[in-house]
């Protein structure tokens, strides 16, 4: 799933919601306060900016340190399931939400240190849990525009492989907590059903992972992953 596909998905979601709502506002008292659940489907884009440091002994026993500044990316289908509680206060709408994100993302790049047996650096992640606060504004009785801010908990695995055995192999997993800003639009379809389109970005901090190195050989990666989400979801008000 490329960036053009993600943009088309977002535009289609917003356009669909607008077209549905312009048919009128048939629900005079849609439920605006209470618990809600839902599911969403869309795409996710993982970008990992990494500083790869390698060190080995060269001829004469002299160390040969090398640095590589790399950006690896991957895009894939992603799904959300969520549970929240929202409350309308005049024209404002506030909500708290817990989201489970389901996506398999693996960003990988190949290094040309050795042309016959190239090395590779890979960053992989799957599922995540997010808690967020949402603040919205009712532009009409069936339209809500909202901003959100949350925290995502996710596990990453960083792998550096070297078939030539010149460098120490790296294979480490770590947990990361990210700040997640976002925005979206929700449109009432029926008294208890809504359609929503949402974008958010999980901004994970920089993390250094290091292999179990010998005294003369070392491999470490400073990586900073960012995940962009864009999806279309169906909301059911309990």
N, C-alpha and C positions, 0 to 999 in steps of 0.2 A: 504494500500500500504506500504510494508515493505522496508527496506533499500536495500535488494537484488533486488527488483523490480525496485527501483529508479536507481540503478547502471546499471541494464540491459537496462533500457530505455535510459540512457545516452550513453552507449556503442553502442546500436542499432542506435541511432541518428547519432553519429559520423561515424560509419561504413557505414551507408546508404549514408551520404553526400560524403564520400570518394569514394565509389563505383561509384556513379553517375558521379563524377568529373573525374575519371580515364578513362572514355570513350572518353576523349578528351576535347578540349576547342573550341566548335563550334561557340561561340559568340565572334567575334573579338572586338566588341565595346559595351559590356553590359553597361547599364546606371550606373555610379558609383557616380554621384552627383545628389542630389535632395531629395524630400520628399518621405517617404515610410510609409506604414501601414501594419499591420499584426496581426496574432493571434497565440497563442501557447497553447499547452496542455501538462501537465505533472503531477508532484507530488510536494507536500509541506510537510515539516516536522517541527512541532512546538515543541520546547523544552523550558520549563519554569523552571528555578531554583528558588526556593522560600524558604524564611525563615518565617515560620508561628509562630507568638507569641500569646499565649492564657493566659489569667489570670482570675481566679475566686476565690471566697471565699470558703475556706475549713471549716473543723470542728473548732469551736472556733473563727470563724471570721478571720482566718489567710489567707492571699493571697497565692494562689498556681499557680505561673507562670510556663509555659511550653513552650519550643521551639522545633520546628520540622523543620529539613532541608530536603526539598523534591525536587525531580526532576520529573516533569510530562511531558509526551510526547503524541503527536498525529500525525498521517500521513493521508493525504487525497489527492484526485485528486484536481489539481489546474489549472486554466486557466489564460492567459494573453491576453489583447488587447493592442496594442501599436501604437504610431505615432511618427515619428522622421524625422530628416533631416541629411543626410550624405554627406560628400564631400571627394573626393579623391585628395590627394596631393602627386604626384609621387607614391611611393609604400605605403604611409601611407593613412589611412582612419580615419576621425574623424566624430563624430556624436553626436547629442543631442537627447534624447528620453524621452517621457512621457508614462508611463505604468500604466494600471489599472489591479490590481491583484484580481482574484476572487477565494476565497477558504474558506471553512467552517472548522475551526480547533478548537477542544475542547480537551484540555489535562486535565485529571481528575485523582485524586488518593483518595483512601479511607484510613482513619486513624483508627487504632484499639484502640482508647481511650476507647470506649464502644463497647463491642462485640455484644450486642443485638441491639443497634441503632448506627451504626458507623457514624462518621463525615466524610465529604468529602471536598476537596479543588479542585476548577475548574478554569481554565483559558481559555477563549474563545475569538475568533476573526474571522472576516469574510473578508471584502474587504479592499483594500489598494490602495493608489496612490503613484507612484514613479517617480521621475525625475532623469535622469542619463546622464553622459558624457561617451562616448565610444572612445577608441583609438585602431585602428586596423592596421594590416600589411597585404598587398597583397602578399601571398606566390606564387600566380599565378594570372592570369587575372580573374579566377572564384573562388578563395579561399581567404577568409579573416579570419585571427585569430585576436581576439580582447580581450581587457580588458575593464572593465567598473567600474565606481564608481558613486554611486547615494545616494539619500535620500528617505526613505520611510515614509509615514504618515499612521498610522494604529491606530485603536481603539481596546482596550482590555477590557474584563469584567472579574473581579475576584470575585468568589463566595465561601464563606465558609458556610456550613450548619451543624447544630447540632440538630438532632431530640430530644436529651435529654434535651435541653435548659440549659445545664450547662455553655455554652459559648455564647458570643454574636455573632449573625449571621452577616456575612459580605457580602455585595452585592454592588460592586462599579465598575464603568466604568471610563476609562481614555484614553486620547490620547497620542500617543507616536511617536517620530521621531527617525528613525534608520539610521545608516550608512550602505550602501549596496555595498560591493565589489562583483565582479563577473568576469566571463570569458566565452567565447563562440567561435564558429566557424560558418561561413556562407558560403554557396556554391551556385553559380549561377546554376539554372536549366534551365531557359529560359531568354531571354533578360530582362524581367521585374519581374521574379519570382525567389526567393531564398529560400533555406531551411536552417534553423539555429538550432543549439543545444546550450543551454545555461545553466549555473549554476550560482547561486548567493546566498548570505546569508545576511539576514536582521538582523543586530546586535543592538537590542533595549537596551537602558540603563536600569539600575535598578530603580524601582519605588516602593515607599512605599504607600500602601493604607490601610486605617484604618476605622473600623466601628464606628458608632455613639454610643460610649460606655458610660456606667454609671461610677460613680466614682470608683467603686470597680471591675468592670469587663471590660476587654478590649480584642479586637481581631485586629491584624494587620498583613499584609503580605508584605514582601520585595520580589518583583518578578523581574526576569531578563529574558525576553523571547528572543529566537533566532529562526528565521525561515529560513530553507534551501529550495531553489527551484531548480528543475531540469526539463527542458521541451524541447519540440521539436516544432518549429514554422515555419509558412509559411509567407514570406515577399513579398509584392507587391510594386514595385517602381512606384510612380505616374509620 
